[in-house]
Amino acid sequence: RVLVVEDDEDAATTLSTLLVYRGCEVRIAHSVREALDLFQSWNPDVMLCDIGLPDGDGCALLRQVRELMPERLVPAIALSAFAREEDRTRAASVGFELYVTKPFEVEELIDHIRQVAKAG
């Protein structure tokens, strides 16, 4: 089960389609608020989260999830167009297991999802 948090609807749909094709159950949230609402009713195995969101950012979202639901340590992968070292460091400091820059190779992302799902 993969939660995709991505504000770009086309990107979210494309990623969801690829993941469903690979056998994943996928839910999409386009904002921090939608993601938090989904966490109330669904327990994903992995969260793929864009860092830039319209009502906050992925780092703030993960921080909120960890604070509100400390018993649910869902592995999280940051997705971002920002490739600076300080962006990676910030994401790691709030608990993202991996940081993947856009554009990314689908097979590589699938491998990352498998990796963090097994660890979680």
Contact map, one row per residue, 1 for C-alpha under 8 A:
111000000000000000000001111000000000000000111100000000000000000000000000000000000000000000000000000000000000000000000000
111100000000000000000001111000000000000000011111000000000000000000000000000000000000000000000000000000000000000000000000
111110000000000000000000011110000000000000011111000000000000000000000000000000000000000000000000000000000000000000000000
011111000001001100000000011110000000000000000011100000000000000000000000000000000000000000000000000000000000000000000000
001111100001000000000000000111110010000000000011110000000000000000000000000000000000000000000000000000000000000000000000
000111111011000000000000000111100000000000000000110010000000000000000000000000000000000000000000000000000000000000000000
000011111001000000000000000011100000000000000000010111000000000000000000000000000000000000000000000000000000000000000000
000001111111000000000000000001000000000000000000000000000000000000000000000000000000000000000000000000000000000000000000
000001111111100000000000000001000000000000000000000000000000000000000000000000000000000000000000000000000000000000000000
000000011111110000000000000000000000000000000000000000000000000000000000000000000000000000000000000000000000000000000000
000001011111111000000000000000000000000000000000000000000000000000000000000000000000000000000000000000000000000000000000
000111111111111100000000000100000000000000000000000000000000000000000000000000000000000000000000000000000000000000000000
000000001111111110000000000000000000000000000000000000000000000000000000000000000000000000000000000000000000000000000000
000000000111111111000000000000000000000000000000000000000000000000000000000000000000000000000000000000000000000000000000
000100000011111111100000000000000000000000000000000000000000000000000000000000000000000000000000000000000000000000000000
000100000001111111110000011100000000000000000000000000000000000000000000000000000000000000000000000000000000000000000000
000000000000111111111000000000000000000000000000000000000000000000000000000000000000000000000000000000000000000000000000
000000000000011111111100000000000000000000000000000000000000000000000000000000000000000000000000000000000000000000000000
000000000000001111111111110000000000000000000000000000000000000000000000000000000000000000000000000000000000010000000000
000000000000000111111111110000000000000000000000000000000000000000000000000000000000000000000000000000000000000000000000
000000000000000011111111000000000000000000000000000000000000000000000000000000000000000000000000000000000000000000000000
000000000000000001111111000000000000000000000000000000000000000000000000000000000000000000000000000000000000000000000000
000000000000000000111111100000000000000000000000000000000000000000000000000000000000000000000000000000000000000000000000
110000000000000000111111110000000000000000000000000000000000000000000000000000000000000000000000000000000000000000000000
110000000000000000110011111000000000000000000000000000000000000000000000000000000000000000000000000000000000000000000000
111100000000000100110001111100000000000000000000000000000000000000000000000000000000000000000000000000000000000000000000
111100000000000100000000111110000000000000000000000000000000000000000000000000000000000000000000000000000000000000000000
001111000001000100000000011111000010000000000000000000000000000000000000000000000000000000000000000000000000000000000000
001111100000000000000000001111110110010000000000000000000000000000000000000000000000000000000000000000000000000000000000
000011111000000000000000000111110110000000000000000010000000000000000000000000000000000000000000000000000000000000000000
000011100000000000000000000011111110000000000000000011110000000000000000000000000000000000000000000000000000000000000000
000010000000000000000000000011111111000000000000000011111100100000000000000000000000000000000000000000000000000000000000
000000000000000000000000000000111111100000000000000000100000000000000000000000000000000000000000000000000000000000000000
000000000000000000000000000011111111110000000000000000000000000000000000000000000000000000000000000000000000000000000000
000010000000000000000000000111111111111000000000000000000000000000000000000000000000000000000000000000000000000000000000
000000000000000000000000000000011111111100000000000000000000100010000000000000000000000000000000000000000000000000000000
000000000000000000000000000000001111111110000000000000000000000000000000000000000000000000000000000000000000000000000000
000000000000000000000000000010000111111111000000000000000000000000000000000000000000000000000000000000000000000000000000
000000000000000000000000000000000011111111110000000000000000000000000000000000000000000000000000000000000000000000000000
000000000000000000000000000000000001111111000000000000000000000000000000000000000000000000000000000000000000000000000000
000000000000000000000000000000000000111111100000000000000000000000000000000000000000000000000000000000000000000000000000
000000000000000000000000000000000000011111110000000000000000000000000000000000000000000000000000000000000000000000000000
100000000000000000000000000000000000001011111000000000000000000000000000000000000000000000000000000000000000000000000000
111000000000000000000000000000000000001001111110000000000000000000000000010000000000000000000000000000000000000000000000
111000000000000000000000000000000000000000111110000000000000000000000000011000000000000000000000000000000000000000001001
111000000000000000000000000000000000000000011111000000000000000000000000011110000000000000000000000000000000000010011000
011110000000000000000000000000000000000000011111100000000000000000000000011110000000000000000000000000000000000000000000
011110000000000000000000000000000000000000000111110000000000000000000000000111100000000000000000000000000000000000000000
000111000000000000000000000000000000000000000011111000000100000000000000000111100000000000000000000000000000000000000000
000011100000000000000000000000000000000000000001111110001100000000000000000001110000000000000000000000000000000000000000
000000000000000000000000000000000000000000000000111110001110000000000000000001110000000000000000000000000000000000000000
000000100000000000000000000000000000000000000000011111011100000000000000000000010000000000000000000000000000000000000000
000001100000000000000000000001110000000000000000011111111100000000000000000000000000000000000000000000000000000000000000
000000100000000000000000000000110000000000000000000111111000000000000000000000000000000000000000000000000000000000000000
000000000000000000000000000000111000000000000000000011111000000000000000000000000000000000000000000000000000000000000000
000000000000000000000000000000110000000000000000000111111101100000000000000000000000000000000000000000000000000000000000
000000000000000000000000000000010000000000000000011111111111100000000000000000000000000000000000000000000000000000000000
000000000000000000000000000000010000000000000000111110011111110000000000000001000000000000000000000000000000000000000000
000000000000000000000000000000000000000000000000001000001111111000000000000000000000000001100100000000000000000000000000
000000000000000000000000000000000000000000000000000000011111111100000000000000000000000000000000000000000000000000000000
000000000000000000000000000000010001000000000000000000011111111110000000000000000000000000000000000000000000000000000000
000000000000000000000000000000000000000000000000000000000111111111000000000100000000000000000111000000000000000000000000
000000000000000000000000000000000000000000000000000000000011111111100000000000000000000000000110000000000000000000000000
000000000000000000000000000000000000000000000000000000000001111111110000000000000000000000000000000000000000000000000000
000000000000000000000000000000000001000000000000000000000000111111111100000000000000000000000000000000000000000000000000
000000000000000000000000000000000000000000000000000000000000011111111101100000000000000000000000000000000000000000000000
000000000000000000000000000000000000000000000000000000000000001111111100000000000000000000000000000000000000000000000000
000000000000000000000000000000000000000000000000000000000000000111111100000000000000000000000000000000000000000000000000
000000000000000000000000000000000000000000000000000000000000000011111111100000000000000000000000000000000000000000000000
000000000000000000000000000000000000000000000000000000000000000011111111100000000000000000000000000000000000000000000000
000000000000000000000000000000000000000000000000000000000000000000001111100000000000000000000000000000000000000000000000
000000000000000000000000000000000000000000000000000000000000000001001111110000000000000000000000000000000000000000000000
000000000000000000000000000000000000000000000000000000000000000001001111111000000000000000000000000000000000000000000001
000000000000000000000000000000000000000000011110000000000000000000000001111100000000000000000000000000000000000000000001
000000000000000000000000000000000000000000001110000000000000000000000000111110000000000000000001100000000000000000011001
000000000000000000000000000000000000000000000111100000000000010000000000011111000000000000000011110000000000000000010000
000000000000000000000000000000000000000000000111100000000000000000000000001111100000000000000001111100000000000010000000
000000000000000000000000000000000000000000000001111000000100000000000000000111110000000000100001111100000000000000000000
000000000000000000000000000000000000000000000001111000000000000000000000000011111000000000000000001111000000000000000000
000000000000000000000000000000000000000000000000011100000000000000000000000001111110000000000000001111000000000000000000
000000000000000000000000000000000000000000000000000000000000000000000000000000111110000000000000000011100000000000000000
000000000000000000000000000000000000000000000000000000000000000000000000000000011111001000000000000011000000000000000000
000000000000000000000000000000000000000000000000000000000000000000000000000000011111101100000000000010000000000000000000
000000000000000000000000000000000000000000000000000000000000000000000000000000000111111100000000000000000000000000000000
000000000000000000000000000000000000000000000000000000000000000000000000000000000011111110000000000000000000000000000000
000000000000000000000000000000000000000000000000000000000000000000000000000000000001111111000000000000000000000000000000
000000000000000000000000000000000000000000000000000000000000000000000000000000000111111111100000000000000000000000000000
000000000000000000000000000000000000000000000000000000000000000000000000000000000011111111110000001000000000000000000000
000000000000000000000000000000000000000000000000000000000000000000000000000000000000111111111000000000000000000000000000
000000000000000000000000000000000000000000000000000000000010000000000000000000000000011111111100000000000000000000000000
000000000000000000000000000000000000000000000000000000000010000000000000000001000000001111111111001000000000000000000000
000000000000000000000000000000000000000000000000000000000000000000000000000000000000000111111111111000000000000000000000
000000000000000000000000000000000000000000000000000000000000000000000000000000000000000011111111000000000000000000000000
000000000000000000000000000000000000000000000000000000000010011000000000000000000000000001111111000000000000000000000000
000000000000000000000000000000000000000000000000000000000000011000000000000100000000000000111111100000000000000000000000
000000000000000000000000000000000000000000000000000000000000010000000000001111000000000000111111111000000000000000000000
000000000000000000000000000000000000000000000000000000000000000000000000001111000000000000010011111000000000000000010000
000000000000000000000000000000000000000000000000000000000000000000000000000111000000000000010001111100000000000100000000
000000000000000000000000000000000000000000000000000000000000000000000000000011110000000100110001111110000000000000000000
000000000000000000000000000000000000000000000000000000000000000000000000000011110000000000000000011111010000100000000000
000000000000000000000000000000000000000000000000000000000000000000000000000000111110000000000000001111110000000000000000
000000000000000000000000000000000000000000000000000000000000000000000000000000111100000000000000000111110000000000000000
000000000000000000000000000000000000000000000000000000000000000000000000000000001000000000000000000011111000000000000000
000000000000000000000000000000000000000000000000000000000000000000000000000000000000000000000000000111111101100000000000
000000000000000000000000000000000000000000000000000000000000000000000000000000000000000000000000000000111111100000000000
000000000000000000000000000000000000000000000000000000000000000000000000000000000000000000000000000000011111110000000000
000000000000000000000000000000000000000000000000000000000000000000000000000000000000000000000000000000001111111000000000
000000000000000000000000000000000000000000000000000000000000000000000000000000000000000000000000000000011111111100000000
000000000000000000000000000000000000000000000000000000000000000000000000000000000000000000000000000100011111111110000000
000000000000000000100000000000000000000000000000000000000000000000000000000000000000000000000000000000000111111111000000
000000000000000000000000000000000000000000000000000000000000000000000000000000000000000000000000000000000011111111100000
000000000000000000000000000000000000000000000000000000000000000000000000000000000000000000000000010000000001111111110000
000000000000000000000000000000000000000000000100000000000000000000000000000010000000000000000000000000000000111111111000
000000000000000000000000000000000000000000000000000000000000000000000000000000000000000000000000000000000000011111111100
000000000000000000000000000000000000000000000000000000000000000000000000000000000000000000000000000000000000001111111110
000000000000000000000000000000000000000000000100000000000000000000000000001100000000000000000000100000000000000111111111
000000000000000000000000000000000000000000001100000000000000000000000000001000000000000000000000000000000000000011111111
000000000000000000000000000000000000000000000000000000000000000000000000000000000000000000000000000000000000000001111111
000000000000000000000000000000000000000000000000000000000000000000000000000000000000000000000000000000000000000000111111
000000000000000000000000000000000000000000001000000000000000000000000000111000000000000000000000000000000000000000011111
